[in-house]
Amino acid sequence: MIAEELKDLVCTALENLKGRDIVVRDVRELTGVTDYMVFCTGTSSRHVKSLADSVEEEAKKAGVQAFGIEGKQVSDWVLVDFGDVVVHVMTPEARAFYDLERLWSTPAAQPGDAR
């Protein structure tokens, strides 16, 4: 599966479980580590975990295995690494505190850039 398709699959999985404020950053010009970063907010730690589980499950159904998943124990920030696509699912507090979208923004990117 190419990165673009995987990014879309991830976004659909997040949307299906009512993930909030889904933002996609194309970071190919900023790093060689990944192509896309997907950011999403869950309403609670339980919702964050459920969103991350859904992303992992939908990717598996499509034949894509995550390289790593971090943060499920605490669930205020869960990172799902698919290589070409890295997914960050966070509580509102964690997302505001770390402000990763700004960190991974290009000068031309606008707040709320979507797919």
Secondary structure as UniProt FT lines:
FT   HELIX           3..16
FT   TURN            17..18
FT   STRAND          20..26
FT   TURN            28..30
FT   STRAND          36..41
FT   HELIX           45..61
FT   TURN            62..63
FT   STRAND          68..70
FT   TURN            72..74
FT   STRAND          77..81
FT   STRAND          85..90
FT   HELIX           92..98
FT   HELIX           100..103
FT   TURN            107..108
FT   TURN            111..112
//
